[in-house]
């Protein structure tokens, strides 16, 4: 198994690795998210995503991106911690952050063979789906594990704190 530090990338380094993977004929799978408090729903989702190809690249929203999307109380965990936790998972081959509200720019650079999102997203609403389909890739949704979301974990913690 590769070390955590060997799975953390900036764009130039990730591009070099993706170029190697492509020359080796590997199918690149991409997914993205905040991954603020990692839980079983995330682990299941990433394991299933990894099964759709040879390598799994995970794009992670930066702290400022999460604040814009989820409000000033998020993220709970800083970017570097979220990236290291993801890189510690066997199913994840590469982790890269992005600062925009969406990963569209990153998707266009990576040009994944498979784009994956949770089943709560209809395909026509998935950022990058149109682009991935245009170059012959696939867009796959993975069912969400009921009762397993970061928002639900946070709500539970807040409820316990009030008791």
Phi and psi in radians as a Rosetta constraint file:
Dihedral C 1 N 2 CA 2 C 2 CIRCULARHARMONIC -1.277 0.35
Dihedral N 2 CA 2 C 2 N 3 CIRCULARHARMONIC 2.601 0.35
Dihedral C 2 N 3 CA 3 C 3 CIRCULARHARMONIC -1.186 0.35
Dihedral N 3 CA 3 C 3 N 4 CIRCULARHARMONIC 2.688 0.35
Dihedral C 3 N 4 CA 4 C 4 CIRCULARHARMONIC -0.939 0.35
Dihedral N 4 CA 4 C 4 N 5 CIRCULARHARMONIC -0.843 0.35
Dihedral C 4 N 5 CA 5 C 5 CIRCULARHARMONIC -1.056 0.35
Dihedral N 5 CA 5 C 5 N 6 CIRCULARHARMONIC -0.451 0.35
Dihedral C 5 N 6 CA 6 C 6 CIRCULARHARMONIC -1.420 0.35
Dihedral N 6 CA 6 C 6 N 7 CIRCULARHARMONIC -0.061 0.35
Dihedral C 6 N 7 CA 7 C 7 CIRCULARHARMONIC -1.899 0.35
Dihedral N 7 CA 7 C 7 N 8 CIRCULARHARMONIC -0.034 0.35
Dihedral C 7 N 8 CA 8 C 8 CIRCULARHARMONIC -1.683 0.35
Dihedral N 8 CA 8 C 8 N 9 CIRCULARHARMONIC 2.209 0.35
Dihedral C 8 N 9 CA 9 C 9 CIRCULARHARMONIC -2.290 0.35
Dihedral N 9 CA 9 C 9 N 10 CIRCULARHARMONIC 2.645 0.35
Dihedral C 9 N 10 CA 10 C 10 CIRCULARHARMONIC -1.779 0.35
Dihedral N 10 CA 10 C 10 N 11 CIRCULARHARMONIC 3.059 0.35
Dihedral C 10 N 11 CA 11 C 11 CIRCULARHARMONIC -1.095 0.35
Dihedral N 11 CA 11 C 11 N 12 CIRCULARHARMONIC -0.867 0.35
Dihedral C 11 N 12 CA 12 C 12 CIRCULARHARMONIC -1.006 0.35
Dihedral N 12 CA 12 C 12 N 13 CIRCULARHARMONIC -0.710 0.35
Dihedral C 12 N 13 CA 13 C 13 CIRCULARHARMONIC -1.220 0.35
Dihedral N 13 CA 13 C 13 N 14 CIRCULARHARMONIC -0.680 0.35
Dihedral C 13 N 14 CA 14 C 14 CIRCULARHARMONIC -1.154 0.35
Dihedral N 14 CA 14 C 14 N 15 CIRCULARHARMONIC -0.710 0.35
Dihedral C 14 N 15 CA 15 C 15 CIRCULARHARMONIC -1.015 0.35
Dihedral N 15 CA 15 C 15 N 16 CIRCULARHARMONIC -0.760 0.35
Dihedral C 15 N 16 CA 16 C 16 CIRCULARHARMONIC -1.071 0.35
Dihedral N 16 CA 16 C 16 N 17 CIRCULARHARMONIC -0.734 0.35
Dihedral C 16 N 17 CA 17 C 17 CIRCULARHARMONIC -1.212 0.35
Dihedral N 17 CA 17 C 17 N 18 CIRCULARHARMONIC -0.724 0.35
Dihedral C 17 N 18 CA 18 C 18 CIRCULARHARMONIC -1.088 0.35
Dihedral N 18 CA 18 C 18 N 19 CIRCULARHARMONIC -0.695 0.35
Dihedral C 18 N 19 CA 19 C 19 CIRCULARHARMONIC -1.035 0.35
Dihedral N 19 CA 19 C 19 N 20 CIRCULARHARMONIC -0.707 0.35
Dihedral C 19 N 20 CA 20 C 20 CIRCULARHARMONIC -1.134 0.35
Dihedral N 20 CA 20 C 20 N 21 CIRCULARHARMONIC -0.835 0.35
Dihedral C 20 N 21 CA 21 C 21 CIRCULARHARMONIC -1.010 0.35
Dihedral N 21 CA 21 C 21 N 22 CIRCULARHARMONIC -0.748 0.35
Dihedral C 21 N 22 CA 22 C 22 CIRCULARHARMONIC -1.138 0.35
Dihedral N 22 CA 22 C 22 N 23 CIRCULARHARMONIC -0.729 0.35
Dihedral C 22 N 23 CA 23 C 23 CIRCULARHARMONIC -1.078 0.35
Dihedral N 23 CA 23 C 23 N 24 CIRCULARHARMONIC -0.539 0.35
Dihedral C 23 N 24 CA 24 C 24 CIRCULARHARMONIC -1.413 0.35
Dihedral N 24 CA 24 C 24 N 25 CIRCULARHARMONIC -0.041 0.35
Dihedral C 24 N 25 CA 25 C 25 CIRCULARHARMONIC 1.398 0.35
Dihedral N 25 CA 25 C 25 N 26 CIRCULARHARMONIC 0.325 0.35
Dihedral C 25 N 26 CA 26 C 26 CIRCULARHARMONIC -1.398 0.35
Dihedral N 26 CA 26 C 26 N 27 CIRCULARHARMONIC 2.507 0.35
Dihedral C 26 N 27 CA 27 C 27 CIRCULARHARMONIC -1.554 0.35
Dihedral N 27 CA 27 C 27 N 28 CIRCULARHARMONIC 2.142 0.35
Dihedral C 27 N 28 CA 28 C 28 CIRCULARHARMONIC -1.655 0.35
Dihedral N 28 CA 28 C 28 N 29 CIRCULARHARMONIC 2.193 0.35
Dihedral C 28 N 29 CA 29 C 29 CIRCULARHARMONIC -1.887 0.35
Dihedral N 29 CA 29 C 29 N 30 CIRCULARHARMONIC 2.412 0.35
Dihedral C 29 N 30 CA 30 C 30 CIRCULARHARMONIC -2.227 0.35
Dihedral N 30 CA 30 C 30 N 31 CIRCULARHARMONIC 2.432 0.35
Dihedral C 30 N 31 CA 31 C 31 CIRCULARHARMONIC -2.500 0.35
Dihedral N 31 CA 31 C 31 N 32 CIRCULARHARMONIC 2.952 0.35
Dihedral C 31 N 32 CA 32 C 32 CIRCULARHARMONIC -2.629 0.35
Dihedral N 32 CA 32 C 32 N 33 CIRCULARHARMONIC 2.887 0.35
Dihedral C 32 N 33 CA 33 C 33 CIRCULARHARMONIC 2.950 0.35
Dihedral N 33 CA 33 C 33 N 34 CIRCULARHARMONIC -3.097 0.35
Dihedral C 33 N 34 CA 34 C 34 CIRCULARHARMONIC -1.437 0.35
Dihedral N 34 CA 34 C 34 N 35 CIRCULARHARMONIC -0.716 0.35
Dihedral C 34 N 35 CA 35 C 35 CIRCULARHARMONIC 0.850 0.35
Dihedral N 35 CA 35 C 35 N 36 CIRCULARHARMONIC 0.861 0.35
Dihedral C 35 N 36 CA 36 C 36 CIRCULARHARMONIC -1.232 0.35
Dihedral N 36 CA 36 C 36 N 37 CIRCULARHARMONIC -0.910 0.35
Dihedral C 36 N 37 CA 37 C 37 CIRCULARHARMONIC -2.151 0.35
Dihedral N 37 CA 37 C 37 N 38 CIRCULARHARMONIC 1.830 0.35
Dihedral C 37 N 38 CA 38 C 38 CIRCULARHARMONIC -1.178 0.35
Dihedral N 38 CA 38 C 38 N 39 CIRCULARHARMONIC 2.300 0.35
Dihedral C 38 N 39 CA 39 C 39 CIRCULARHARMONIC -2.470 0.35
Dihedral N 39 CA 39 C 39 N 40 CIRCULARHARMONIC 3.113 0.35
Dihedral C 39 N 40 CA 40 C 40 CIRCULARHARMONIC -0.973 0.35
Dihedral N 40 CA 40 C 40 N 41 CIRCULARHARMONIC -0.666 0.35
Dihedral C 40 N 41 CA 41 C 41 CIRCULARHARMONIC -1.003 0.35
Dihedral N 41 CA 41 C 41 N 42 CIRCULARHARMONIC -0.722 0.35
Dihedral C 41 N 42 CA 42 C 42 CIRCULARHARMONIC -1.148 0.35
Dihedral N 42 CA 42 C 42 N 43 CIRCULARHARMONIC -0.824 0.35
Dihedral C 42 N 43 CA 43 C 43 CIRCULARHARMONIC -1.051 0.35
Dihedral N 43 CA 43 C 43 N 44 CIRCULARHARMONIC -0.815 0.35
Dihedral C 43 N 44 CA 44 C 44 CIRCULARHARMONIC -1.023 0.35
Dihedral N 44 CA 44 C 44 N 45 CIRCULARHARMONIC -0.857 0.35
Dihedral C 44 N 45 CA 45 C 45 CIRCULARHARMONIC -1.010 0.35
Dihedral N 45 CA 45 C 45 N 46 CIRCULARHARMONIC -0.808 0.35
Dihedral C 45 N 46 CA 46 C 46 CIRCULARHARMONIC -1.197 0.35
Dihedral N 46 CA 46 C 46 N 47 CIRCULARHARMONIC -0.636 0.35
Dihedral C 46 N 47 CA 47 C 47 CIRCULARHARMONIC -1.105 0.35
Dihedral N 47 CA 47 C 47 N 48 CIRCULARHARMONIC -0.759 0.35
Dihedral C 47 N 48 CA 48 C 48 CIRCULARHARMONIC -1.173 0.35
Dihedral N 48 CA 48 C 48 N 49 CIRCULARHARMONIC -0.697 0.35
Dihedral C 48 N 49 CA 49 C 49 CIRCULARHARMONIC -1.085 0.35
Dihedral N 49 CA 49 C 49 N 50 CIRCULARHARMONIC -0.731 0.35
Dihedral C 49 N 50 CA 50 C 50 CIRCULARHARMONIC -1.085 0.35
Dihedral N 50 CA 50 C 50 N 51 CIRCULARHARMONIC -0.555 0.35
Dihedral C 50 N 51 CA 51 C 51 CIRCULARHARMONIC -1.163 0.35
Dihedral N 51 CA 51 C 51 N 52 CIRCULARHARMONIC -0.254 0.35
Dihedral C 51 N 52 CA 52 C 52 CIRCULARHARMONIC -1.500 0.35
Dihedral N 52 CA 52 C 52 N 53 CIRCULARHARMONIC -0.013 0.35
Dihedral C 52 N 53 CA 53 C 53 CIRCULARHARMONIC -2.882 0.35
Dihedral N 53 CA 53 C 53 N 54 CIRCULARHARMONIC -2.841 0.35
Dihedral C 53 N 54 CA 54 C 54 CIRCULARHARMONIC -1.679 0.35
Dihedral N 54 CA 54 C 54 N 55 CIRCULARHARMONIC -0.536 0.35
Dihedral C 54 N 55 CA 55 C 55 CIRCULARHARMONIC -2.425 0.35
Dihedral N 55 CA 55 C 55 N 56 CIRCULARHARMONIC 2.523 0.35
Dihedral C 55 N 56 CA 56 C 56 CIRCULARHARMONIC -2.037 0.35
Dihedral N 56 CA 56 C 56 N 57 CIRCULARHARMONIC 2.111 0.35
Dihedral C 56 N 57 CA 57 C 57 CIRCULARHARMONIC -1.837 0.35
Dihedral N 57 CA 57 C 57 N 58 CIRCULARHARMONIC 2.265 0.35
Dihedral C 57 N 58 CA 58 C 58 CIRCULARHARMONIC -1.997 0.35
Dihedral N 58 CA 58 C 58 N 59 CIRCULARHARMONIC 2.125 0.35
Dihedral C 58 N 59 CA 59 C 59 CIRCULARHARMONIC -1.610 0.35
Dihedral N 59 CA 59 C 59 N 60 CIRCULARHARMONIC 2.308 0.35
Dihedral C 59 N 60 CA 60 C 60 CIRCULARHARMONIC -2.084 0.35
Dihedral N 60 CA 60 C 60 N 61 CIRCULARHARMONIC 2.246 0.35
Dihedral C 60 N 61 CA 61 C 61 CIRCULARHARMONIC -1.064 0.35
Dihedral N 61 CA 61 C 61 N 62 CIRCULARHARMONIC 2.381 0.35
Dihedral C 61 N 62 CA 62 C 62 CIRCULARHARMONIC -1.165 0.35
Dihedral N 62 CA 62 C 62 N 63 CIRCULARHARMONIC 2.927 0.35
Dihedral C 62 N 63 CA 63 C 63 CIRCULARHARMONIC -1.044 0.35
Dihedral N 63 CA 63 C 63 N 64 CIRCULARHARMONIC -0.774 0.35
Dihedral C 63 N 64 CA 64 C 64 CIRCULARHARMONIC -1.155 0.35
Dihedral N 64 CA 64 C 64 N 65 CIRCULARHARMONIC -0.634 0.35
Dihedral C 64 N 65 CA 65 C 65 CIRCULARHARMONIC -1.093 0.35
Dihedral N 65 CA 65 C 65 N 66 CIRCULARHARMONIC -0.771 0.35
Dihedral C 65 N 66 CA 66 C 66 CIRCULARHARMONIC -1.116 0.35
Dihedral N 66 CA 66 C 66 N 67 CIRCULARHARMONIC -0.747 0.35
Dihedral C 66 N 67 CA 67 C 67 CIRCULARHARMONIC -1.026 0.35
Dihedral N 67 CA 67 C 67 N 68 CIRCULARHARMONIC -0.718 0.35
Dihedral C 67 N 68 CA 68 C 68 CIRCULARHARMONIC -1.132 0.35
Dihedral N 68 CA 68 C 68 N 69 CIRCULARHARMONIC -0.649 0.35
Dihedral C 68 N 69 CA 69 C 69 CIRCULARHARMONIC -1.474 0.35
Dihedral N 69 CA 69 C 69 N 70 CIRCULARHARMONIC -0.633 0.35
Dihedral C 69 N 70 CA 70 C 70 CIRCULARHARMONIC -2.024 0.35
Dihedral N 70 CA 70 C 70 N 71 CIRCULARHARMONIC -0.169 0.35
Dihedral C 70 N 71 CA 71 C 71 CIRCULARHARMONIC 1.894 0.35
Dihedral N 71 CA 71 C 71 N 72 CIRCULARHARMONIC 2.984 0.35
Dihedral C 71 N 72 CA 72 C 72 CIRCULARHARMONIC -1.195 0.35
Dihedral N 72 CA 72 C 72 N 73 CIRCULARHARMONIC -0.299 0.35
Dihedral C 72 N 73 CA 73 C 73 CIRCULARHARMONIC -1.511 0.35
Dihedral N 73 CA 73 C 73 N 74 CIRCULARHARMONIC -0.012 0.35
Dihedral C 73 N 74 CA 74 C 74 CIRCULARHARMONIC -2.100 0.35
Dihedral N 74 CA 74 C 74 N 75 CIRCULARHARMONIC 2.673 0.35
Dihedral C 74 N 75 CA 75 C 75 CIRCULARHARMONIC -1.378 0.35
Dihedral N 75 CA 75 C 75 N 76 CIRCULARHARMONIC 2.834 0.35
Dihedral C 75 N 76 CA 76 C 76 CIRCULARHARMONIC -1.342 0.35
Dihedral N 76 CA 76 C 76 N 77 CIRCULARHARMONIC -0.808 0.35
Dihedral C 76 N 77 CA 77 C 77 CIRCULARHARMONIC -1.838 0.35
Dihedral N 77 CA 77 C 77 N 78 CIRCULARHARMONIC 2.433 0.35
Dihedral C 77 N 78 CA 78 C 78 CIRCULARHARMONIC -1.209 0.35
Dihedral N 78 CA 78 C 78 N 79 CIRCULARHARMONIC 2.782 0.35
Dihedral C 78 N 79 CA 79 C 79 CIRCULARHARMONIC -0.882 0.35
Dihedral N 79 CA 79 C 79 N 80 CIRCULARHARMONIC -0.869 0.35
Dihedral C 79 N 80 CA 80 C 80 CIRCULARHARMONIC -1.050 0.35
Dihedral N 80 CA 80 C 80 N 81 CIRCULARHARMONIC -0.672 0.35
Dihedral C 80 N 81 CA 81 C 81 CIRCULARHARMONIC -1.171 0.35
Dihedral N 81 CA 81 C 81 N 82 CIRCULARHARMONIC -0.758 0.35
Dihedral C 81 N 82 CA 82 C 82 CIRCULARHARMONIC -1.091 0.35
Dihedral N 82 CA 82 C 82 N 83 CIRCULARHARMONIC -0.715 0.35
Dihedral C 82 N 83 CA 83 C 83 CIRCULARHARMONIC -1.156 0.35
Dihedral N 83 CA 83 C 83 N 84 CIRCULARHARMONIC -0.729 0.35
Dihedral C 83 N 84 CA 84 C 84 CIRCULARHARMONIC -1.168 0.35
Dihedral N 84 CA 84 C 84 N 85 CIRCULARHARMONIC -0.677 0.35
Dihedral C 84 N 85 CA 85 C 85 CIRCULARHARMONIC -1.105 0.35
Dihedral N 85 CA 85 C 85 N 86 CIRCULARHARMONIC -0.799 0.35
Dihedral C 85 N 86 CA 86 C 86 CIRCULARHARMONIC -1.068 0.35
Dihedral N 86 CA 86 C 86 N 87 CIRCULARHARMONIC -0.753 0.35
Dihedral C 86 N 87 CA 87 C 87 CIRCULARHARMONIC -1.134 0.35
Dihedral N 87 CA 87 C 87 N 88 CIRCULARHARMONIC -0.368 0.35
Dihedral C 87 N 88 CA 88 C 88 CIRCULARHARMONIC -1.346 0.35
Dihedral N 88 CA 88 C 88 N 89 CIRCULARHARMONIC -0.165 0.35
Dihedral C 88 N 89 CA 89 C 89 CIRCULARHARMONIC -1.476 0.35
Dihedral N 89 CA 89 C 89 N 90 CIRCULARHARMONIC 2.378 0.35
Dihedral C 89 N 90 CA 90 C 90 CIRCULARHARMONIC -1.071 0.35
Dihedral N 90 CA 90 C 90 N 91 CIRCULARHARMONIC -0.565 0.35
Dihedral C 90 N 91 CA 91 C 91 CIRCULARHARMONIC -1.277 0.35
Dihedral N 91 CA 91 C 91 N 92 CIRCULARHARMONIC -0.269 0.35
Dihedral C 91 N 92 CA 92 C 92 CIRCULARHARMONIC -1.740 0.35
Dihedral N 92 CA 92 C 92 N 93 CIRCULARHARMONIC 2.254 0.35
Dihedral C 92 N 93 CA 93 C 93 CIRCULARHARMONIC -1.767 0.35
Dihedral N 93 CA 93 C 93 N 94 CIRCULARHARMONIC -0.468 0.35
Dihedral C 93 N 94 CA 94 C 94 CIRCULARHARMONIC -2.696 0.35
Dihedral N 94 CA 94 C 94 N 95 CIRCULARHARMONIC 2.496 0.35
Dihedral C 94 N 95 CA 95 C 95 CIRCULARHARMONIC -2.270 0.35
Dihedral N 95 CA 95 C 95 N 96 CIRCULARHARMONIC 2.312 0.35
Dihedral C 95 N 96 CA 96 C 96 CIRCULARHARMONIC -2.459 0.35
Dihedral N 96 CA 96 C 96 N 97 CIRCULARHARMONIC 2.527 0.35
Dihedral C 96 N 97 CA 97 C 97 CIRCULARHARMONIC -1.700 0.35
Dihedral N 97 CA 97 C 97 N 98 CIRCULARHARMONIC 2.808 0.35
Dihedral C 97 N 98 CA 98 C 98 CIRCULARHARMONIC -2.478 0.35
Dihedral N 98 CA 98 C 98 N 99 CIRCULARHARMONIC 2.579 0.35
Dihedral C 98 N 99 CA 99 C 99 CIRCULARHARMONIC -1.740 0.35
Dihedral N 99 CA 99 C 99 N 100 CIRCULARHARMONIC -0.308 0.35
Dihedral C 99 N 100 CA 100 C 100 CIRCULARHARMONIC -1.218 0.35
Dihedral N 100 CA 100 C 100 N 101 CIRCULARHARMONIC 2.931 0.35
Dihedral C 100 N 101 CA 101 C 101 CIRCULARHARMONIC -1.203 0.35
Dihedral N 101 CA 101 C 101 N 102 CIRCULARHARMONIC -0.469 0.35
Dihedral C 101 N 102 CA 102 C 102 CIRCULARHARMONIC -2.229 0.35
Dihedral N 102 CA 102 C 102 N 103 CIRCULARHARMONIC 2.821 0.35
Dihedral C 102 N 103 CA 103 C 103 CIRCULARHARMONIC -1.550 0.35
Dihedral N 103 CA 103 C 103 N 104 CIRCULARHARMONIC 0.272 0.35
Dihedral C 103 N 104 CA 104 C 104 CIRCULARHARMONIC -0.963 0.35
Dihedral N 104 CA 104 C 104 N 105 CIRCULARHARMONIC -0.798 0.35
Dihedral C 104 N 105 CA 105 C 105 CIRCULARHARMONIC -1.041 0.35
Dihedral N 105 CA 105 C 105 N 106 CIRCULARHARMONIC -0.727 0.35
Dihedral C 105 N 106 CA 106 C 106 CIRCULARHARMONIC -1.168 0.35
Dihedral N 106 CA 106 C 106 N 107 CIRCULARHARMONIC -0.727 0.35
Dihedral C 106 N 107 CA 107 C 107 CIRCULARHARMONIC -1.056 0.35
Dihedral N 107 CA 107 C 107 N 108 CIRCULARHARMONIC -0.764 0.35
Dihedral C 107 N 108 CA 108 C 108 CIRCULARHARMONIC -1.101 0.35
Dihedral N 108 CA 108 C 108 N 109 CIRCULARHARMONIC -0.609 0.35
Dihedral C 108 N 109 CA 109 C 109 CIRCULARHARMONIC -1.280 0.35
Dihedral N 109 CA 109 C 109 N 110 CIRCULARHARMONIC -0.788 0.35
Dihedral C 109 N 110 CA 110 C 110 CIRCULARHARMONIC -1.269 0.35
Dihedral N 110 CA 110 C 110 N 111 CIRCULARHARMONIC -0.651 0.35
Dihedral C 110 N 111 CA 111 C 111 CIRCULARHARMONIC 0.914 0.35
Dihedral N 111 CA 111 C 111 N 112 CIRCULARHARMONIC 1.049 0.35
Dihedral C 111 N 112 CA 112 C 112 CIRCULARHARMONIC -1.117 0.35
Dihedral N 112 CA 112 C 112 N 113 CIRCULARHARMONIC 2.676 0.35
Dihedral C 112 N 113 CA 113 C 113 CIRCULARHARMONIC -1.324 0.35
Dihedral N 113 CA 113 C 113 N 114 CIRCULARHARMONIC -0.526 0.35
Dihedral C 113 N 114 CA 114 C 114 CIRCULARHARMONIC -2.378 0.35
Dihedral N 114 CA 114 C 114 N 115 CIRCULARHARMONIC 2.259 0.35
Dihedral C 114 N 115 CA 115 C 115 CIRCULARHARMONIC -1.890 0.35
Dihedral N 115 CA 115 C 115 N 116 CIRCULARHARMONIC 2.263 0.35
Dihedral C 115 N 116 CA 116 C 116 CIRCULARHARMONIC -2.149 0.35
Dihedral N 116 CA 116 C 116 N 117 CIRCULARHARMONIC 2.401 0.35
Dihedral C 116 N 117 CA 117 C 117 CIRCULARHARMONIC -2.449 0.35
Dihedral N 117 CA 117 C 117 N 118 CIRCULARHARMONIC 2.910 0.35
Dihedral C 117 N 118 CA 118 C 118 CIRCULARHARMONIC -1.193 0.35
Dihedral N 118 CA 118 C 118 N 119 CIRCULARHARMONIC 2.687 0.35
Dihedral C 118 N 119 CA 119 C 119 CIRCULARHARMONIC -1.129 0.35
Dihedral N 119 CA 119 C 119 N 120 CIRCULARHARMONIC -0.123 0.35
Dihedral C 119 N 120 CA 120 C 120 CIRCULARHARMONIC -1.423 0.35
Dihedral N 120 CA 120 C 120 N 121 CIRCULARHARMONIC -0.008 0.35
Dihedral C 120 N 121 CA 121 C 121 CIRCULARHARMONIC -1.877 0.35
Dihedral N 121 CA 121 C 121 N 122 CIRCULARHARMONIC 2.087 0.35
Dihedral C 121 N 122 CA 122 C 122 CIRCULARHARMONIC -1.201 0.35
Dihedral N 122 CA 122 C 122 N 123 CIRCULARHARMONIC 2.509 0.35
Dihedral C 122 N 123 CA 123 C 123 CIRCULARHARMONIC -0.937 0.35
Dihedral N 123 CA 123 C 123 N 124 CIRCULARHARMONIC -0.699 0.35
Dihedral C 123 N 124 CA 124 C 124 CIRCULARHARMONIC -1.213 0.35
Dihedral N 124 CA 124 C 124 N 125 CIRCULARHARMONIC -0.150 0.35
Dihedral C 124 N 125 CA 125 C 125 CIRCULARHARMONIC -1.829 0.35
Dihedral N 125 CA 125 C 125 N 126 CIRCULARHARMONIC -0.057 0.35
Dihedral C 125 N 126 CA 126 C 126 CIRCULARHARMONIC -1.371 0.35
Dihedral N 126 CA 126 C 126 N 127 CIRCULARHARMONIC 2.147 0.35
Dihedral C 126 N 127 CA 127 C 127 CIRCULARHARMONIC -1.073 0.35
Dihedral N 127 CA 127 C 127 N 128 CIRCULARHARMONIC 2.230 0.35
Dihedral C 127 N 128 CA 128 C 128 CIRCULARHARMONIC 1.598 0.35
Dihedral N 128 CA 128 C 128 N 129 CIRCULARHARMONIC -0.154 0.35
Dihedral C 128 N 129 CA 129 C 129 CIRCULARHARMONIC -1.048 0.35
Dihedral N 129 CA 129 C 129 N 130 CIRCULARHARMONIC -0.818 0.35
Dihedral C 129 N 130 CA 130 C 130 CIRCULARHARMONIC -1.021 0.35
Dihedral N 130 CA 130 C 130 N 131 CIRCULARHARMONIC -0.760 0.35
Dihedral C 130 N 131 CA 131 C 131 CIRCULARHARMONIC -1.164 0.35
Dihedral N 131 CA 131 C 131 N 132 CIRCULARHARMONIC -0.815 0.35
Dihedral C 131 N 132 CA 132 C 132 CIRCULARHARMONIC -1.075 0.35
Dihedral N 132 CA 132 C 132 N 133 CIRCULARHARMONIC -0.760 0.35
Dihedral C 132 N 133 CA 133 C 133 CIRCULARHARMONIC -1.114 0.35
Dihedral N 133 CA 133 C 133 N 134 CIRCULARHARMONIC -0.587 0.35
Dihedral C 133 N 134 CA 134 C 134 CIRCULARHARMONIC -1.143 0.35
Dihedral N 134 CA 134 C 134 N 135 CIRCULARHARMONIC -0.499 0.35
Dihedral C 134 N 135 CA 135 C 135 CIRCULARHARMONIC -1.769 0.35
Dihedral N 135 CA 135 C 135 N 136 CIRCULARHARMONIC 0.289 0.35
Dihedral C 135 N 136 CA 136 C 136 CIRCULARHARMONIC 1.569 0.35
Dihedral N 136 CA 136 C 136 N 137 CIRCULARHARMONIC 0.155 0.35
Dihedral C 136 N 137 CA 137 C 137 CIRCULARHARMONIC -1.413 0.35
Dihedral N 137 CA 137 C 137 N 138 CIRCULARHARMONIC 3.109 0.35
Dihedral C 137 N 138 CA 138 C 138 CIRCULARHARMONIC -2.028 0.35
Dihedral N 138 CA 138 C 138 N 139 CIRCULARHARMONIC 2.648 0.35
Dihedral C 138 N 139 CA 139 C 139 CIRCULARHARMONIC -2.108 0.35
Dihedral N 139 CA 139 C 139 N 140 CIRCULARHARMONIC 2.121 0.35
Dihedral C 139 N 140 CA 140 C 140 CIRCULARHARMONIC -2.169 0.35
Dihedral N 140 CA 140 C 140 N 141 CIRCULARHARMONIC 2.433 0.35
Dihedral C 140 N 141 CA 141 C 141 CIRCULARHARMONIC -1.910 0.35
Dihedral N 141 CA 141 C 141 N 142 CIRCULARHARMONIC 2.509 0.35
Dihedral C 141 N 142 CA 142 C 142 CIRCULARHARMONIC -1.996 0.35
Dihedral N 142 CA 142 C 142 N 143 CIRCULARHARMONIC 2.282 0.35
Dihedral C 142 N 143 CA 143 C 143 CIRCULARHARMONIC -0.986 0.35
Dihedral N 143 CA 143 C 143 N 144 CIRCULARHARMONIC 2.435 0.35
Dihedral C 143 N 144 CA 144 C 144 CIRCULARHARMONIC -1.352 0.35
Dihedral N 144 CA 144 C 144 N 145 CIRCULARHARMONIC 2.447 0.35
Dihedral C 144 N 145 CA 145 C 145 CIRCULARHARMONIC -1.380 0.35
Dihedral N 145 CA 145 C 145 N 146 CIRCULARHARMONIC 2.003 0.35
Dihedral C 145 N 146 CA 146 C 146 CIRCULARHARMONIC -0.986 0.35
Dihedral N 146 CA 146 C 146 N 147 CIRCULARHARMONIC 2.405 0.35
Dihedral C 146 N 147 CA 147 C 147 CIRCULARHARMONIC 1.326 0.35
Dihedral N 147 CA 147 C 147 N 148 CIRCULARHARMONIC 0.190 0.35
Dihedral C 147 N 148 CA 148 C 148 CIRCULARHARMONIC -2.160 0.35
Dihedral N 148 CA 148 C 148 N 149 CIRCULARHARMONIC 1.462 0.35
Dihedral C 148 N 149 CA 149 C 149 CIRCULARHARMONIC -2.441 0.35
Dihedral N 149 CA 149 C 149 N 150 CIRCULARHARMONIC 2.701 0.35
Dihedral C 149 N 150 CA 150 C 150 CIRCULARHARMONIC -1.075 0.35
Dihedral N 150 CA 150 C 150 N 151 CIRCULARHARMONIC -0.715 0.35
Dihedral C 150 N 151 CA 151 C 151 CIRCULARHARMONIC -1.042 0.35
Dihedral N 151 CA 151 C 151 N 152 CIRCULARHARMONIC -0.701 0.35
Dihedral C 151 N 152 CA 152 C 152 CIRCULARHARMONIC -1.194 0.35
Dihedral N 152 CA 152 C 152 N 153 CIRCULARHARMONIC -0.651 0.35
Dihedral C 152 N 153 CA 153 C 153 CIRCULARHARMONIC -1.102 0.35
Dihedral N 153 CA 153 C 153 N 154 CIRCULARHARMONIC -0.788 0.35
Dihedral C 153 N 154 CA 154 C 154 CIRCULARHARMONIC -1.101 0.35
Dihedral N 154 CA 154 C 154 N 155 CIRCULARHARMONIC -0.762 0.35
Dihedral C 154 N 155 CA 155 C 155 CIRCULARHARMONIC -1.042 0.35
Dihedral N 155 CA 155 C 155 N 156 CIRCULARHARMONIC -0.737 0.35
Dihedral C 155 N 156 CA 156 C 156 CIRCULARHARMONIC -1.098 0.35
Dihedral N 156 CA 156 C 156 N 157 CIRCULARHARMONIC -0.771 0.35
Dihedral C 156 N 157 CA 157 C 157 CIRCULARHARMONIC -1.086 0.35
Dihedral N 157 CA 157 C 157 N 158 CIRCULARHARMONIC -0.754 0.35
Dihedral C 157 N 158 CA 158 C 158 CIRCULARHARMONIC -1.128 0.35
Dihedral N 158 CA 158 C 158 N 159 CIRCULARHARMONIC -0.645 0.35
Dihedral C 158 N 159 CA 159 C 159 CIRCULARHARMONIC -1.133 0.35
Dihedral N 159 CA 159 C 159 N 160 CIRCULARHARMONIC -0.769 0.35
Dihedral C 159 N 160 CA 160 C 160 CIRCULARHARMONIC -1.115 0.35
Dihedral N 160 CA 160 C 160 N 161 CIRCULARHARMONIC -0.695 0.35
Dihedral C 160 N 161 CA 161 C 161 CIRCULARHARMONIC -1.103 0.35
Dihedral N 161 CA 161 C 161 N 162 CIRCULARHARMONIC -0.510 0.35
Dihedral C 161 N 162 CA 162 C 162 CIRCULARHARMONIC -1.368 0.35
Dihedral N 162 CA 162 C 162 N 163 CIRCULARHARMONIC -0.342 0.35
